[in-house]
Amino acid sequence: MTTRSASHAGSWYKANRTALSSELEGYLAAVPAAFDEQQLPIPKARVIIAPATVEELKATGKFDSIPRDVDEAEHSLEMHCPYIYTMLSRHFDSPADYPKLVPVMVGNTAPAAEKEYGKLFSSYLADPTSVFVISSDFCHWGGRFRYTYYIPNNPSPEVVSQGGGHNLPKSRNAATPTDPPIHESIEKLDLMLRYHSLALV
């Protein structure tokens, strides 16, 4: 079995297994059945299983493997693994019984490619024994991602006319906003996007 180091342990999530497990259980216990009075697609659903096989998908010739060094630098799957492990441990007696997980990472795609991959996944989506976990990094925020959208607490009329937020200046000498602090603006933006996504389900 191929393995790699948990390169983001201790920075993006706790490295101590007991502390991480306790934190995850707290987060999972707080999952509501609805947001803004809108029911989630499957209220309280938390089982995370993807039973398709890597070999079947690779055989289509439409998927590439990620080199280990790129995988270690890319954090999205690693951030999901503790949750996935926690949920599987609730539903299976032994790690030996856990179903295969098939991680698929998607970058920027064109509509034609999205249709093509939709067809590739259609048989798995139609299978009632399949469960898909689809996650989007709504707020991959920062200069290196070329995304610095900021929502001030008291926006000017001009900013309000543009949707209530704006991109921060690229200059290193620009003052760091404090009303609210950047992390609070990111949290607000993340929640807005989540609610919007749920409304589209």
One Martini backbone bead per residue (centre of mass of N, CA, C, O) as a GRO file, in nm:
protein
  201
    1MET     BB    1   0.096   0.036   0.023
    2THR     BB    2   0.052   0.366  -0.029
    3THR     BB    3   0.223   0.632   0.135
    4ARG     BB    4   0.212   0.936   0.340
    5SER     BB    5   0.263   1.213   0.483
    6ALA     BB    6   0.123   1.438   0.724
    7SER     BB    7   0.203   1.754   0.629
    8HIS     BB    8  -0.045   1.923   0.800
    9ALA     BB    9   0.018   1.836   1.067
   10GLY     BB   10   0.004   2.101   1.311
   11SER     BB   11  -0.146   2.331   1.129
   12TRP     BB   12  -0.442   2.257   1.000
   13TYR     BB   13  -0.419   2.031   1.222
   14LYS     BB   14  -0.407   1.818   1.462
   15ALA     BB   15  -0.155   1.583   1.564
   16ASN     BB   16  -0.321   1.482   1.793
   17ARG     BB   17  -0.533   1.227   1.804
   18THR     BB   18  -0.712   1.290   2.051
   19ALA     BB   19  -0.763   1.590   1.994
   20LEU     BB   20  -0.882   1.553   1.711
   21SER     BB   21  -1.116   1.365   1.784
   22SER     BB   22  -1.256   1.564   1.975
   23GLU     BB   23  -1.300   1.789   1.770
   24LEU     BB   24  -1.466   1.629   1.559
   25GLU     BB   25  -1.699   1.548   1.745
   26GLY     BB   26  -1.788   1.839   1.797
   27TYR     BB   27  -1.852   1.916   1.507
   28LEU     BB   28  -2.054   1.682   1.442
   29ALA     BB   29  -2.257   1.755   1.675
   30ALA     BB   30  -2.315   2.054   1.528
   31VAL     BB   31  -2.479   1.946   1.303
   32PRO     BB   32  -2.731   2.048   1.128
   33ALA     BB   33  -3.045   2.012   0.953
   34ALA     BB   34  -3.027   2.331   0.898
   35PHE     BB   35  -3.033   2.631   0.689
   36ASP     BB   36  -3.229   2.883   0.705
   37GLU     BB   37  -3.479   2.666   0.709
   38GLN     BB   38  -3.312   2.464   0.532
   39GLN     BB   39  -3.291   2.166   0.433
   40LEU     BB   40  -3.098   1.927   0.402
   41PRO     BB   41  -3.082   1.685   0.180
   42ILE     BB   42  -2.968   1.502   0.441
   43PRO     BB   43  -3.048   1.490   0.741
   44LYS     BB   44  -2.768   1.408   0.931
   45ALA     BB   45  -2.577   1.326   0.715
   46ARG     BB   46  -2.240   1.134   0.755
   47VAL     BB   47  -2.179   0.933   0.539
   48ILE     BB   48  -1.853   0.828   0.395
   49ILE     BB   49  -1.881   0.683   0.067
   50ALA     BB   50  -1.673   0.537  -0.212
   51PRO     BB   51  -1.710   0.235  -0.407
   52ALA     BB   52  -1.538   0.289  -0.623
   53THR     BB   53  -1.279   0.227  -0.850
   54VAL     BB   54  -0.976   0.317  -0.963
   55GLU     BB   55  -0.953   0.127  -1.207
   56GLU     BB   56  -1.209   0.214  -1.360
   57LEU     BB   57  -1.123   0.511  -1.400
   58LYS     BB   58  -0.847   0.466  -1.536
   59ALA     BB   59  -0.963   0.305  -1.789
   60THR     BB   60  -1.070   0.572  -1.936
   61GLY     BB   61  -0.821   0.790  -1.962
   62LYS     BB   62  -0.923   1.062  -1.765
   63PHE     BB   63  -0.691   1.001  -1.548
   64ASP     BB   64  -0.462   1.119  -1.306
   65SER     BB   65  -0.184   1.100  -1.120
   66ILE     BB   66  -0.047   1.211  -0.824
   67PRO     BB   67   0.223   1.316  -0.712
   68ARG     BB   68   0.346   1.301  -0.404
   69ASP     BB   69   0.449   1.597  -0.374
   70VAL     BB   70   0.179   1.723  -0.459
   71ASP     BB   71   0.001   1.588  -0.246
   72GLU     BB   72   0.154   1.709   0.003
   73ALA     BB   73   0.089   2.012  -0.082
   74GLU     BB   74  -0.195   1.918  -0.103
   75HIS     BB   75  -0.475   1.953   0.140
   76SER     BB   76  -0.774   1.855   0.095
   77LEU     BB   77  -0.770   1.549   0.153
   78GLU     BB   78  -0.627   1.559   0.427
   79MET     BB   79  -0.865   1.718   0.564
   80HIS     BB   80  -1.077   1.475   0.522
   81CYS     BB   81  -0.967   1.211   0.651
   82PRO     BB   82  -1.050   1.243   0.952
   83TYR     BB   83  -1.353   1.240   0.894
   84ILE     BB   84  -1.374   0.975   0.744
   85TYR     BB   85  -1.259   0.798   0.968
   86THR     BB   86  -1.465   0.871   1.183
   87MET     BB   87  -1.719   0.772   1.029
   88LEU     BB   88  -1.630   0.480   0.977
   89SER     BB   89  -1.590   0.405   1.284
   90ARG     BB   90  -1.910   0.419   1.334
   91HIS     BB   91  -1.990   0.179   1.092
   92PHE     BB   92  -1.734   0.000   1.168
   93ASP     BB   93  -1.550  -0.242   1.339
   94SER     BB   94  -1.316  -0.231   1.112
   95PRO     BB   95  -1.075  -0.123   0.898
   96ALA     BB   96  -1.105  -0.384   0.716
   97ASP     BB   97  -1.421  -0.289   0.641
   98TYR     BB   98  -1.361  -0.059   0.482
   99PRO     BB   99  -1.419   0.117   0.225
  100LYS     BB  100  -1.340   0.241  -0.062
  101LEU     BB  101  -1.162   0.523  -0.156
  102VAL     BB  102  -1.220   0.789  -0.415
  103PRO     BB  103  -1.018   1.028  -0.501
  104VAL     BB  104  -1.118   1.345  -0.663
  105MET     BB  105  -0.953   1.598  -0.836
  106VAL     BB  106  -1.053   1.935  -0.928
  107GLY     BB  107  -1.022   2.181  -1.141
  108ASN     BB  108  -1.037   2.366  -1.392
  109THR     BB  109  -1.331   2.379  -1.605
  110ALA     BB  110  -1.510   2.301  -1.874
  111PRO     BB  111  -1.821   2.231  -1.980
  112ALA     BB  112  -1.738   1.984  -2.152
  113ALA     BB  113  -1.587   1.837  -1.922
  114GLU     BB  114  -1.822   1.819  -1.724
  115LYS     BB  115  -1.996   1.635  -1.902
  116GLU     BB  116  -1.798   1.402  -1.930
  117TYR     BB  117  -1.774   1.343  -1.620
  118GLY     BB  118  -2.072   1.301  -1.572
  119LYS     BB  119  -2.084   1.040  -1.740
  120LEU     BB  120  -1.869   0.877  -1.580
  121PHE     BB  121  -2.045   0.913  -1.297
  122SER     BB  122  -2.345   0.821  -1.345
  123SER     BB  123  -2.345   0.523  -1.243
  124TYR     BB  124  -2.267   0.599  -0.948
  125LEU     BB  125  -2.503   0.799  -0.895
  126ALA     BB  126  -2.728   0.569  -0.954
  127ASP     BB  127  -2.612   0.420  -0.714
  128PRO     BB  128  -2.748   0.359  -0.397
  129THR     BB  129  -2.455   0.267  -0.264
  130SER     BB  130  -2.359   0.546  -0.320
  131VAL     BB  131  -2.131   0.798  -0.185
  132PHE     BB  132  -2.090   1.145  -0.206
  133VAL     BB  133  -1.818   1.376  -0.159
  134ILE     BB  134  -1.855   1.727  -0.198
  135SER     BB  135  -1.589   1.967  -0.222
  136SER     BB  136  -1.540   2.320  -0.168
  137ASP     BB  137  -1.313   2.588  -0.179
  138PHE     BB  138  -1.445   2.879  -0.130
  139CYS     BB  139  -1.184   3.015   0.054
  140HIS     BB  140  -0.909   3.060  -0.127
  141TRP     BB  141  -0.722   3.280   0.040
  142GLY     BB  142  -0.510   3.510  -0.133
  143GLY     BB  143  -0.254   3.624  -0.321
  144ARG     BB  144  -0.163   3.337  -0.442
  145PHE     BB  145  -0.485   3.303  -0.544
  146ARG     BB  146  -0.616   3.570  -0.645
  147TYR     BB  147  -0.793   3.611  -0.356
  148THR     BB  148  -0.933   3.925  -0.178
  149TYR     BB  149  -1.209   3.923  -0.063
  150TYR     BB  150  -1.397   4.193   0.104
  151ILE     BB  151  -1.618   4.253   0.398
  152PRO     BB  152  -1.738   4.518   0.525
  153ASN     BB  153  -1.926   4.654   0.778
  154ASN     BB  154  -1.905   4.966   0.634
  155PRO     BB  155  -1.994   5.025   0.344
  156SER     BB  156  -1.988   5.192   0.078
  157PRO     BB  157  -2.190   5.276  -0.175
  158GLU     BB  158  -2.003   5.156  -0.389
  159VAL     BB  159  -1.973   4.872  -0.261
  160VAL     BB  160  -2.275   4.806  -0.252
  161SER     BB  161  -2.311   4.822  -0.569
  162GLN     BB  162  -2.091   4.558  -0.578
  163GLY     BB  163  -2.211   4.361  -0.320
  164GLY     BB  164  -2.027   4.453  -0.039
  165GLY     BB  165  -1.745   4.413  -0.187
  166HIS     BB  166  -1.376   4.368  -0.219
  167ASN     BB  167  -1.068   4.396  -0.336
  168LEU     BB  168  -0.767   4.402  -0.229
  169PRO     BB  169  -0.487   4.546  -0.237
  170LYS     BB  170  -0.163   4.450  -0.363
  171SER     BB  171  -0.015   4.619  -0.179
  172ARG     BB  172   0.212   4.595   0.086
  173ASN     BB  173   0.131   4.897   0.205
  174ALA     BB  174  -0.137   4.821   0.273
  175ALA     BB  175  -0.379   4.826   0.484
  176THR     BB  176  -0.510   4.635   0.729
  177PRO     BB  177  -0.804   4.530   0.792
  178THR     BB  178  -1.049   4.566   1.097
  179ASP     BB  179  -1.367   4.610   0.968
  180PRO     BB  180  -1.309   4.344   0.977
  181PRO     BB  181  -1.125   4.105   1.012
  182ILE     BB  182  -1.031   3.894   0.773
  183HIS     BB  183  -1.138   3.624   0.902
  184GLU     BB  184  -1.435   3.730   0.924
  185SER     BB  185  -1.483   3.776   0.624
  186ILE     BB  186  -1.434   3.486   0.534
  187GLU     BB  187  -1.659   3.359   0.702
  188LYS     BB  188  -1.890   3.517   0.573
  189LEU     BB  189  -1.839   3.422   0.283
  190ASP     BB  190  -1.864   3.121   0.332
  191LEU     BB  191  -2.160   3.127   0.434
  192MET     BB  192  -2.288   3.256   0.186
  193LEU     BB  193  -2.204   3.027  -0.013
  194ARG     BB  194  -2.340   2.793   0.132
  195TYR     BB  195  -2.629   2.898   0.123
  196HIS     BB  196  -2.644   2.924  -0.182
  197SER     BB  197  -2.591   2.624  -0.244
  198LEU     BB  198  -2.836   2.510  -0.088
  199ALA     BB  199  -3.050   2.665  -0.262
  200LEU     BB  200  -2.963   2.488  -0.528
  201VAL     BB  201  -3.049   2.186  -0.438
   0.00000   0.00000   0.00000
